[in-house]
Amino acid sequence: MSIEVGSKLQGKVTGITNFGAFVELSGGTTGLVHISEVADNYVKDINDHLKVGDEVTVKVINVEKDGKIGLSIKKAIDRPERPERPDRPNRSDRPNRPDRPRGRSNTNEFRPKENFEQKMSRFLKDSEDRLSSLKRNTESKRGGRGARRG
């Protein structure tokens, strides 16, 4: 029997490692179920889910050229398909909120559109103001008792 991607097969767990479990399939071939393919939830210790000798149903998820077979236990379980979610409304369908300004602003005031030169001059002024207040604060901390030694 040839092993094809997508086929479901019965197998027996022959070995367990910290990264997965080896499963012997019909015909004596062996494949690996990676720890991430054991269960839908997070698997910290594979020994909590599988033991050597367990009979498991697996789904073939890949067959490499060198003969390695990738298997999955969680994909072998038939689940009903999830119903499709309804489409989300477009942004244009949402009501307008004129009271909320659009875009990012670091102040609470609303600014009309500015051209590049206006933005640049405002930035330079704010930058110079911040720099001068920073200099004032640091120079006042440097002064005081014992600051000068002669």
N, C-alpha and C positions, 0 to 999 in steps of 0.2 A: 504494500500500500504506500503510495507516494504521499509525502507530507506537503500540503499546499497552504499558503497563507490564507487565513480566514476559516480554515476547517476546525471543527471542535472534535477533540479526542479525549479518550480516557487514559489516564496514566497513573503511575505509582511513584510516590516520593522516594528517591533513593539516597539523597544526601541533602544536608542543610548547611549553608554557610551564612556569614553575617550579611551578605549582599543578596541572597536569594536561595532558591531550592532547585535541585536537579530532579527532573521528572523523567522516568523511563516510559516511553511510548510503545505502542505495539510495533513489533519488528525489531525490538532491541535498541532503537535509537533513543538518545537522551537529549532533552532540551532544558533550558534554564528559565525559571520563572523569577524575574527580578523582584526584589522586595517591594518595589513600587507597584507591581502588578498583582500582588497577593490579595489586597482588599481595597475597598473604596476609601476607607479612612486611613490615617497615618499609621504605619506599622513600625514601631520602635524595635521590637524583638520578634523575628519571624517565628521563633519557637512558640509564641503565644497562639499562632494560627495554624501551623503545620507541624507534623511529626513524621519521621522516617517510617515508611510503610503505609501512609495514608493514600487512599484512592481519591484522585481528584479529576475533575473535568477541566480541560484547558483549551484555550484557543490559540492557534498558531498566529503570531503577529509578524514574524519575519523569519526568513531562512537565508542565511548568508552563503556566499560562494564557498567558503571553507567548511561548510557543513554545520555550522552552529545554528541552533534553532531557538528562537525567542518565543516564549510562551506567556500567556496571561490567564490567571484564574478569574480576575474580576471582570474581564471582557467576555468570559465564557458564560456568565450568568445572564439569562434573558431577562430584560427589564422592559416594562411597557414604555413606549416612547413618551417623552415629556410633551405636553401640549405646547404649541407655539405661543409665545407671548405676543400680546397685541402690540402693534407698532406704536412707538412713542410719538406724541404730537410734535410737529416742527416748531422751531423757535418762533416762526412768524405767526403761528396759531395762538401763542401765549398773549395774554393781555399786556399792553404797554404800561410801564410804570414811569411816568414822567418825573415822579418825586425822587427817583434814584438816578444819580448821574452815572453814565457809562464810562468804562475805562478805569484805570488806576489813578489815584490821586493821593499824595501824601499829606494833603491838607483837607480840611472840611469844606473849603470854599469852592464854588463852581467857577471854572475858568472858561471863557469862550475860546474857540480855536486860536492857537498861536502859531505863528510861522517859526522857522528855525532860529532866526536872529533873536526873536523875542524870548524863546525858550532858553537860548544860550545866555543872553544877558541876565535873565532871571536866575539861571543856575550860577553864573559867576558872582552875582550879588549875594545869593544865599551862601555860596561857598566862602566868600570873603567874610561875611558876617560870622559864620561858624568858626572860621580860622581865627579871627580876632578875639572872639570870646574864649576860645580854647587857649590862646596865648595869654590872655588876661588871667585866666584861672591858674595856669601853670606857673606864671611868674609870681603870682601872689603866694603860692605855696612854697616857692623856693626862698622867698624872703623870710624875715623873722629872726628869732634868736639863733645865734651861732652859725648863720648862713655864710658870713664872711670871716675868713681867717687872715690875719695879717702878718 
